[in-house]
Structure formats: C-alpha cells, structure tokens
Amino acid sequence: MPVVKILRHGQITLPKEIRKIMGVEEGDLLEVGLENARVFLQPKILVDKETMFSEAGKIKIKEALEALQKKEKKEFDNIDDLIKELNS
C-alpha cells in the first residue's frame, strides 16, 4: 500500500496506480469523507440544473441508473466526454 505525505494546505498526491484504478485525472472532482475513522475519496461530477431537470436529462439519468443496476457501464476517456453524453 503506497504511503503519501501531507503537504502545505493539507494537499496529498494520489499515486498513479490509485488514480488509474479510480479512473480519475487532473481536474476531476472527488468527494472526501470519513467512514469508520477512515478517509474515503469518491469521484463526482457536476450536472447543470438545466440538464438535471429537463425531460431529456431525466431520461438519461434514469437510463444510467438502470444500467448500473444491471451492472452495465459505458466508459468515457475523460469527464468532458461524459458531460457531452449527458447533454446530448
């Protein structure tokens, strides 16, 4: 298990192998939390309100949730491609 050092302002560098497994890269957003005295990082995306509440947006979100329940997934090369898909 890699060891990281806390830098100024509480910053850490996630090791490359961890970033690869998580599918995150520079500029991505992570939720930081505590669970059972352990820190966790959860990748997050922001969705515009217009997308979230539009009929097309609701359909895309419903389809994505159904795919997750079926363990289907669609992969994207980066967060911008995911956002383009959500907005299409």
C-alpha positions in Angstrom: 0.0 0.0 0.0 1.5 3.4 -1.0 2.3 6.0 1.6 1.7 9.7 0.8 2.9 12.8 2.6 0.6 15.6 3.6 1.8 18.9 2.1 1.1 22.5 2.7 -2.6 23.3 2.9 -3.4 19.5 3.5 -2.6 18.5 -0.1 -1.7 15.0 -1.0 -0.7 13.3 -4.3 -2.6 10.2 -5.2 -0.3 7.6 -6.6 -0.6 6.9 -10.3 -1.8 3.4 -9.8 -4.6 4.6 -7.5 -5.7 7.3 -9.9 -5.8 4.7 -12.7 -7.9 2.3 -10.7 -10.3 5.1 -9.7 -10.4 6.4 -13.3 -9.6 10.0 -12.2 -7.2 12.6 -13.6 -6.2 16.2 -13.1 -9.2 18.4 -12.7 -11.7 15.7 -11.7 -13.8 16.2 -8.6 -13.7 13.9 -5.5 -15.9 13.8 -2.5 -13.9 13.4 0.6 -15.4 11.8 3.7 -14.8 9.8 6.8 -16.3 6.4 7.5 -15.2 4.2 10.5 -12.3 6.5 11.1 -11.0 6.1 7.5 -10.8 8.7 4.8 -12.6 7.8 1.5 -12.5 9.5 -1.9 -15.4 9.2 -4.2 -15.3 10.5 -7.8 -18.1 13.1 -8.5 -19.4 15.0 -11.4 -21.4 18.2 -11.5 -24.5 18.4 -13.7 -26.1 21.6 -14.8 -29.6 22.2 -13.3 -31.0 22.5 -16.8 -29.7 19.0 -17.7 -30.8 17.6 -14.4 -34.4 18.8 -14.6 -35.0 18.7 -18.3 -37.1 15.7 -19.6 -34.1 14.6 -21.7 -31.8 14.8 -18.7 -34.3 12.8 -16.5 -34.4 10.1 -19.2 -30.6 9.9 -19.4 -30.3 9.7 -15.6 -33.0 7.0 -15.5 -31.2 5.0 -18.2 -27.8 5.4 -16.4 -29.3 4.2 -13.1 -31.0 1.2 -14.8 -27.6 0.3 -16.5 -25.9 0.5 -13.1 -28.5 -1.9 -11.6 -27.8 -4.3 -14.5 -24.1 -3.7 -13.9 -23.7 -2.3 -17.4 -21.4 0.6 -17.9 -20.3 3.0 -20.5 -16.7 4.2 -20.4 -15.5 7.6 -21.2 -12.0 8.8 -21.9 -12.5 11.9 -19.7 -15.1 13.9 -17.8 -15.8 16.2 -20.7 -16.9 13.3 -22.9 -19.2 12.2 -20.1 -20.7 15.6 -19.8 -21.2 15.8 -23.6 -23.1 12.5 -23.4 -25.3 13.7 -20.6 -26.0 16.9 -22.5 -26.8 15.2 -25.8 
